[in-house]
């Protein structure tokens, strides 16, 4: 009986020794924060902040507090994560984190394409396998005269458009891109438009999303015979990342008096 009690005491002593000397080491390893700024050393590496400086950008706010509240720890007070692009690849820091790319590398997976271009085309910026990973689609809101481009549920483009006038409305419904033509002409009873760039057909009735050089009403009022008008620059940007088969949803009411209500 005494031997059993002695063995039990020995086991308890070993357990207490383990708790005293090993558990604190584990806890410290999990919470290692060298500069005490509220951002672990591991996260400091991910955000490219200084593990020995609690306020990397010197704006008076510790790095951990800035990151927690969605602000950049690199650009001084008031600059949010999505407004900063640490590596200059076109993809903001918040989006880099969302798409699991490296905010300090222009080409995270080293495949020769920068992270922004890969995400815009629906590819993962952190994998080289070449398979499209993210769902993409376009939305056109006739009531607001806006076009939105989504990748993986994130709105990456918000562009001003002019849709069809009330008497020649842009069709409402679900469509997809079926043809892409870099430059074409449009001819009708009261128009003859040559050299129109970046044309994306989405309806068998001949409705396109395309660039426009003959007016500047985008986001202000309707203007077309049913096509979705973009500025030539914005149309070129969308066209660059577009593919046949990308879905389009068109919704909202066409402004009765052409002008968007404020």
Residue pairs with C-beta under 8 A, 6 or more apart in sequence:
31 40
32 40
32 41
32 42
33 39
33 40
33 41
33 64
34 41
34 51
34 52
35 44
35 50
35 51
35 52
35 53
35 54
35 63
36 54
37 49
37 53
37 54
37 55
37 62
37 63
37 64
37 65
38 62
38 63
38 64
38 65
38 68
39 47
39 49
39 62
39 63
39 64
39 67
39 73
41 51
43 67
44 50
44 51
44 63
45 51
46 97
46 103
47 63
47 67
47 73
47 93
47 103
48 74
48 86
48 103
48 104
49 56
49 63
49 73
49 74
50 56
50 63
54 62
54 63
55 61
55 62
55 63
56 63
56 73
56 74
57 72
57 73
57 74
57 75
57 76
58 76
59 66
59 76
59 77
60 77
61 71
61 77
63 73
66 72
66 73
67 73
67 81
70 80
70 81
70 82
70 94
71 77
71 78
71 79
71 80
71 81
72 79
72 80
72 81
72 83
72 84
72 86
72 93
74 84
74 86
75 83
75 84
80 94
81 92
81 93
81 94
81 97
82 92
82 93
82 94
82 95
83 92
84 92
84 93
85 91
85 92
85 93
86 93
86 96
86 103
86 104
87 96
87 102
87 103
87 104
87 105
87 106
87 115
88 106
89 105
89 106
89 107
89 114
89 115
89 116
90 114
90 115
90 116
90 117
91 99
91 101
91 114
91 115
91 116
91 119
91 125
93 103
95 119
95 154
95 156
96 102
96 103
96 115
97 103
98 152
98 154
99 115
99 119
99 124
99 125
99 126
99 134
99 152
100 124
100 125
100 126
101 108
101 115
101 119
101 125
101 126
102 108
102 115
102 126
105 115
106 114
106 115
107 113
107 114
107 115
107 125
108 115
108 125
108 126
109 118
109 124
109 125
109 126
109 127
109 128
110 128
111 118
111 128
113 123
115 125
117 241
118 124
118 125
119 125
119 134
119 151
119 156
120 151
120 156
120 240
120 241
121 132
121 241
121 243
122 132
122 133
122 134
122 135
122 136
122 151
123 130
123 131
123 132
123 133
123 134
124 133
124 134
127 133
133 152
134 151
134 152
135 151
135 152
135 153
136 149
136 150
136 151
136 246
136 247
137 149
137 150
137 246
137 247
137 248
137 249
138 147
138 148
138 149
138 150
138 209
138 238
138 246
138 247
138 248
138 249
139 147
139 148
139 150
139 248
139 249
139 250
139 251
140 146
140 147
140 148
140 161
140 163
140 170
140 209
140 228
140 248
140 249
140 250
140 251
140 252
141 147
141 148
141 251
141 252
142 163
142 169
142 170
142 172
142 222
142 250
142 251
142 252
142 253
142 254
142 255
143 252
143 253
143 254
143 255
143 260
143 261
144 219
144 252
144 260
145 160
145 161
145 162
145 163
145 218
145 219
145 220
145 221
145 222
145 255
145 260
146 158
146 159
146 160
146 161
146 219
147 157
147 158
147 159
147 160
147 161
147 209
147 228
147 230
147 238
148 155
148 157
148 158
148 159
149 155
149 156
149 157
149 159
149 238
149 241
150 156
157 237
157 238
159 218
159 230
159 234
159 238
160 218
160 219
160 220
160 230
160 231
160 234
161 218
161 219
161 228
161 229
161 230
162 212
162 215
162 217
162 218
162 219
162 220
162 221
162 222
162 223
162 224
162 228
162 229
163 169
163 170
163 222
163 224
163 226
163 228
163 229
163 254
164 170
164 222
164 224
164 225
164 226
164 227
164 254
165 222
165 223
165 224
165 225
165 254
165 258
166 222
166 254
166 255
166 256
166 258
168 224
168 225
168 226
169 226
169 254
170 207
170 224
170 226
170 227
170 228
170 250
170 254
171 203
171 205
171 207
171 226
171 250
172 250
172 251
172 252
173 249
173 250
174 247
174 248
174 249
174 250
175 202
175 203
175 247
175 248
175 249
175 250
176 202
176 244
176 245
176 246
176 247
176 248
177 200
177 201
177 202
177 242
177 243
177 244
177 245
177 246
177 248
178 201
178 202
178 204
178 244
179 200
179 201
179 244
180 199
180 200
180 201
180 239
180 242
180 244
181 199
181 201
182 197
182 198
182 199
182 239
183 195
183 196
183 197
183 199
184 196
184 199
185 192
185 193
185 194
185 195
185 196
186 192
186 193
186 196
186 227
187 193
188 225
191 225
193 214
195 213
196 210
196 211
196 212
196 213
197 210
197 211
197 232
197 235
197 236
198 210
198 211
198 230
198 232
198 235
198 236
198 238
198 239
199 208
199 209
199 210
199 211
200 208
200 209
200 210
200 238
200 239
200 242
201 207
201 208
202 208
202 209
202 248
205 226
207 226
207 227
207 228
208 227
208 228
209 227
209 228
209 230
209 235
209 238
209 248
210 227
210 228
210 229
210 230
210 235
211 230
211 231
211 232
211 233
211 234
211 235
211 236
212 218
212 223
212 229
212 230
212 231
212 232
212 235
213 232
215 223
215 229
216 231
217 223
217 229
218 229
218 230
218 231
218 234
219 260
220 259
220 260
221 255
221 258
221 259
221 260
222 254
222 255
222 258
223 229
223 258
230 238
255 261
